[in-house]
Amino acid sequence: MIPLARWAGATAMVLTLLSGCAAIACARWMRPAADGDAALADGRYEQALASYAAAETRFDRIAAAKELFADDYGHVMANRLWILHRLERYDEAVDTAQRAPESAAPHFWSGCAFFEKARAEEKPDMRLGWLTRAEEEFRRAVQAAPDDWDTKYDFELVTKLAAELRQQPKTPPNQLMQLLRPQPKPGAKPVKRVG
């Protein structure tokens, strides 16, 4: 009986040691993501972006890690996309979104990037092209997250804006959002406000 108890105790100690070593290795492996979170919390966006890029590189080297740590990978990619949009690096955001998992809302961020590119574009044909791509990405974002009302709102806004821009393609970029406001008809009486 004593040898069995010793064997069970030794086995438990070895398993505890191995699980502790695995936890330490996992923490060291995820260190760039933790560094990115800390930098993001402090508002150091460039440093956070570099840390998240290092974390993404680690995930890319070990494909199984993307599945094993799917939540962490989605978190890293979502934060990267947010920072790229915040820093107005829209082309890079679109490129990053193409390889991001669905949990990172890549279509939403691509849609936002294309919308911003449309707002800045001077050429009417290019502006409508960017807006159409934004509309497609927001449609995919709504399909991926049908209960997200913010995404639905953005999709409807971009869809309406694209439809108005197709009717008035020569609208200058600084007046795009005015297309969404209904204009009074010539000769109509102004609405009397009460209260």
N, C-alpha and C positions, 0 to 999 in steps of 0.2 A: 504494500500500500504506500509506503514512504517513497519508493522510487517513482511511482505514478504521480504522486503529488509534486515531487521535484521536477519531473518532466513537464507537467502542466504549468508549474510556476516559471520554469525556464522558457517554455514556449510563449507564455504571456509576456514575459520580459522582452524577448526577442521581437515579438509583434509590436509591442509598445515602442521599442527602439526604432524599428523600421517605419512605423507610422509617424514618429517624430521627425525622423530624417526626411521622409516624404513631405511633411508639412513645411519643413525648413527649405527644402529644395523648391517647392511650389512658391513659397513666399519670395525667394530670391529670383525665381524665373518671372514672377509677376511684378517685380520691383519697378520696371519702367512705367507700368500702368499706374501704380501707386504714386510714383513721382509726378506723373502727368496730372493726376487728380489733385495733388497738393499744389502744383503750379497753377492749375486752373482756378482753384479756390482762392489763391492769392492774386489772380488777375494777370499772371505772367503767361500770356497766350503763346508767345513764340516758344518759350521753354516747354510749356505743356504740349504743344504740337510736336516738338522734337521727341519728347518722352513717349507720346502716343505712337509716333512713327517707329520708334525703337520697339515698342510692344507689338505693333503690327508685324514688323519684320520677324520677331520671334514666333508669332503665330503662323506666319507664312512658311517658316522653315520646318515646322512640325504640323503637318496638315491635321493630324488627329487631335491636336490641341484645340483647333477651332470647334470641333465637335464636343470634346471633353469639357472645355471651358467656354461654351457657347455664350453664356450670359456676359462673361468678362470680355470676350471678343466683341460682342455687340456694343457693350459699354464703351470700349476703346474707340470703336469706329464711329459711334454716335457723337462722342465728344470731339473727335477729330473733325467731323462734318460741321458741327456747331461752330467750332473755332474758325475753320476755314471760311464759313459764311460771315462770321463776325468780323474777320480781318479783310473781308471783301475780296477773297481769292477764289472767285467763282469758277474759273476753269479747273483749278485744282480740286475744288469741291465736287465738281461733276465727275472728274476722273476717279476720285476716291469713292464716290457713291457707286460707281460701276462695279467695284469689288467688295462693297460692304454687304453684310447680311441684312435680311429683312428686318431684324430686330433693331437695326440702327436707323430705320426710316430713310433709306437712301433715295427713294423716289420723291419724298417730301423735300429733302435738301436739294436734289437736282432741280425740282420745280422752282424752289426759291431762287436758286442760282440763275436759272434761265430767265426768270421774271426780272431779276435785277439787271441782267444783261440787256433785256428788252427795253427796260426803262432808260438805260444809258445810250442805246443805239441811235444814231442820227439817221441812218438810211431806212426808209419806210419798209422796204422788202425784207431787210435783215431783221428789223424790229418785229415784224409780223412772224418771221421764222422763229425767232427766239421765244416769242409769246406762244406760238403753236407748240413748240417743244415743252414749254412750261406747262401748258394745258395737258399734254400727254402724260407728263411725269406726275402731275397732281391727280390725274385720273387713275393712274396705277397706284398712287399712294392711298387714294380712297378705297380702291379694291383691296389693298393690303390691310387697311385699318378702317373698316366701314363705320365704326362707332366713334371715330375721332371727328368731332364737330369742327375743330379748327381747320383740319385738312379739308373738310367738305366746304367750309367757307372760302378758303383760299382757291379751291378748284372752281367754285361758282364765280368768284371774283375774276379769275383769269379767263374763264370761259366767256363771261359777259364782256370783258375788256377786249378779248380777241375778236368777238363778233362785231363790236362797235368799231374796232380798228379796221376790220375788213370793209366796213361801209365808208370809213373816213381815213384812208391810209396816209394821207398827208399831214395828219396831226403831229405837231412837234412833240418831242419827248417830254418837255416840261409841262405839257397839257394832257398827257395820257390819262391821268386819273380823273380829269374833268369829263371824259367821255362817259364815265359811270353815273354822273349826275344828270338827271333829266333837265333838259333846257325848256323854258317856257316857249310856247308857240307864239309867233309874231301876232300881235294884236289881241292876245288874250289878256283878260283882266287879272291883275295880281290877286293872289289868294288873301282874303282878309283873315288876319290872325286874331284869335280871341283869347283873352286871358292874360 
